[in-house]
Amino acid sequence: MRQIAARELSEWLADAARAQPQLVDVREPWEADICRIQDSLLMPLASLPARAAELDATRPLVAICHHGARSMQAAYFLERNGFAEVCNLTGGVAAWAEQVEPAMARY
């Protein structure tokens, strides 16, 4: 698992020539109601073991949470379960709001 900075993820998402990652948001629904990275799939951490089969293990994946701790747990879990390219968004949506999308609501 590698760490990915918010700006690096933003550049990746803007690069149409590069395979786009699955964005998996492991926060709770109430958190996603406040703010969310566009096109991310909400899959709360507690539901991840039961729902991991919904994800494509052959595609790159970026795990997202509020500050990066829950998403790191998710990323480790996914790696141990056969996902080939897994990244953790360092600093989570808080870093995204600060570095990429300053108008995003924060909590």
N, C-alpha and C positions, 0 to 999 in steps of 0.2 A: 504494500500500500504506500502510495506517495501522498505527500501534502501538496495542495495546490492553493495558491493565493487567489484572492478575489479578482484582481486585475488579470491574472493569467487565465482564469476561467472565462472572464469576459472576452478576452482575445480569442480563446478557443471557440466560444459560441459564435463569434463574429466571422470566423474563418470557414466559409462554405466549402472549401476544398478539403477540410479535415473531417473525419468521421465524428459526428456529434455525440456527446455523451448522454447517457440517461442521467437525469438529475433526480436524486431520491432524497426527499426531505423527510427526515425521521423525527421531526418535532410533532407536537400534539396539534389537533385541529384548531384549538383556540389560538395557538401561536401563528399558524398559517393564515388565520382570519385577519391577523394584524398586518402581516407582511409576508411576501412570498416571492421567490425568484421565478420569473416567467417560465412556463413549461415544466416546472418541477412536479414530480409525482409525490403526493403526500402518502407516506407509509410510516406511521409512528413506530418508534423503535421496538416497543413491546409486540407489535404485530409482524415485525420483519421475518422471524423464523417461519411463520405460517404463510406469509405472502411472497417470500423470495422467489418462488417459481413463476411469479408474474413478470419477473425481470429477465432480460436476455443476458445470460452469462458470457456471451461472446462479444458483447458491445462494451465500450468504455463506460464507466459509471462514476459519478461524483456524488458522494454522500454529503448531506447538508443538515445542519441543525442551527441552534442559536449562536453558540460560540465555538463549536468544533469538538466538544467532548463526546456527546452522544453519537455524532456522525463518525467519530473515530472508532467507537465500539461497533457501529454498523459496518464500517469498512473492513474491520478485522473479521467480523462474522462472515461477510460476503466472500472475502478472500479464502477463508478456511472452507468455504462451501463451493469452490470451483469457479468463482468469478475471476476472469483473466486480468482485467485492467481496472483497478479500483483506486480512486483518489478521495481524500478527505479535504473538504473546503476549510482551510485554516481560518479561524475566526468566525466561521459561519455567516449567517445572514447579517449579523452585526457588522462584520468586516465588509460585506457586499454593500450594505447601505452607506458605510463610511467612504469606501474607495470607488465604488462603481455607480451607485444609484442614490445620490444624496437626498433625493425627494422621498425615498422609501420611508414608510412609518417605522418607528423603532419602539422597542419595549425593553 
